[in-house]
């Protein structure tokens, strides 16, 4: 379990404290829009001070570093502050302007450097768009009539499409498992 003791700003306009954070789940460090500009003489960076405890060895690591900030003007006045990703990947500095940094492991970085994507992007092809039997049952309950004025109703068309996607998903799953389904 990671223990983040404090997150301080170099200026007086970003300040928060985060409690215990499990390491496998990313911790989010968001930055919001403000109408207040930092006073002169304050560098645009956020200073992070926290401890990370290794779950296996119990070894504690003290981290104290700064994350640079940049800003853009907002359409209706004020400024929007962005983190500049401090991570180095494959010997190259990321430097992306991002609104959110994630703690995965021991350092904060953008979602690109932490390889964070939507679960559906990493799902195998047979699992994408998969429709479950309870989904089909709920849709069957919504269908009041199959035809109206000589045409199929929208709810019935939606049910037919869900049944078709279910059949395709089952066939793809069977192919992935090496099983043949009767036709």
SVG drawing of the C-alpha trace seen along z (x, -y; Angstrom):
<svg xmlns="http://www.w3.org/2000/svg" viewBox="-51 -39 69 68">
<polyline fill="none" stroke="black" stroke-width="0.4" points="0.0,0.0 1.3,-3.4 1.1,-6.2 1.0,-9.7 1.6,-12.0 1.1,-15.4 0.9,-17.1 2.2,-20.7 2.4,-23.4 5.3,-25.6 2.8,-28.5 -0.2,-29.1 -2.8,-28.1 -2.6,-24.3 -2.7,-22.4 -4.2,-19.1 -3.7,-16.1 -4.3,-12.5 -4.6,-9.5 -3.7,-5.9 -3.6,-4.8 -3.3,-1.2 -0.5,-0.9 -2.1,1.3 -5.0,-1.2 -4.0,-4.6 -4.3,-7.6 -5.5,-10.7 -4.0,-14.1 -6.4,-16.5 -5.8,-20.2 -8.6,-22.6 -9.2,-26.0 -8.9,-29.1 -9.3,-32.9 -6.4,-33.6 -2.9,-33.8 0.0,-32.8 1.8,-35.8 5.0,-36.9 8.1,-35.1 6.3,-31.7 7.6,-29.1 5.0,-27.2 5.4,-23.8 3.7,-21.5 5.9,-20.0 5.0,-16.4 6.2,-15.0 5.1,-11.4 6.3,-8.0 5.8,-4.8 5.9,-1.4 6.7,1.7 4.0,4.3 6.4,7.3 9.5,6.1 7.9,3.4 10.7,1.0 9.8,-2.7 10.9,-5.1 10.7,-8.9 9.9,-10.9 10.2,-14.7 10.0,-16.2 8.4,-18.9 6.0,-18.6 6.1,-21.6 2.9,-23.5 2.0,-25.4 -1.2,-27.5 -3.5,-28.5 -6.0,-31.3 -9.6,-30.4 -12.2,-31.6 -14.1,-33.8 -11.1,-35.0 -8.9,-33.3 -6.3,-30.6 -6.3,-26.9 -3.4,-25.2 -1.9,-21.9 0.6,-19.5 3.6,-18.8 4.3,-15.0 7.7,-14.5 8.1,-10.9 10.9,-9.6 9.9,-6.6 12.6,-4.8 15.1,-7.5 12.7,-10.3 11.1,-12.9 7.3,-12.8 6.5,-16.5 2.8,-16.1 0.4,-18.8 -2.2,-17.0 -5.0,-17.8 -4.6,-14.7 -1.6,-12.7 -1.9,-9.1 0.1,-7.3 0.8,-3.8 3.8,-2.4 5.8,-5.1 5.6,-8.2 2.9,-10.3 2.7,-10.3 0.2,-10.8 -2.1,-8.0 0.1,-7.5 3.2,-6.9 1.3,-4.6 -0.2,-2.7 -3.7,-3.4 -6.5,-2.8 -10.2,-1.9 -10.8,1.7 -12.7,2.2 -9.6,1.3 -7.7,4.1 -10.5,6.7 -10.1,9.6 -12.1,9.4 -14.7,12.0 -15.4,9.9 -16.0,6.6 -19.6,5.6 -20.6,8.8 -24.3,9.0 -25.3,11.0 -28.5,13.0 -29.9,10.7 -29.4,7.8 -31.5,9.6 -34.2,10.5 -34.5,6.9 -34.9,5.8 -37.6,8.5 -39.5,7.0 -39.3,3.5 -40.8,4.8 -44.6,4.2 -45.3,5.0 -43.2,6.2 -45.0,4.2 -46.8,0.9 -48.4,-0.5 -46.9,2.4 -43.3,1.7 -41.0,3.2 -40.9,1.1 -37.6,-0.4 -37.5,1.7 -38.1,4.9 -35.3,3.9 -33.0,3.3 -33.9,6.8 -33.1,8.4 -29.7,6.6 -28.9,7.6 -29.7,11.3 -27.6,11.1 -24.6,9.6 -25.1,12.3 -24.9,15.0 -21.8,13.5 -20.1,13.1 -20.8,16.7 -19.4,17.9 -16.2,15.8 -15.8,17.1 -16.3,20.7 -13.6,20.1 -11.2,18.7 -11.8,21.7 -11.5,24.2 -15.1,25.4 -17.6,25.9 -21.2,24.7 -24.1,26.4 -25.6,24.2"/>
</svg>
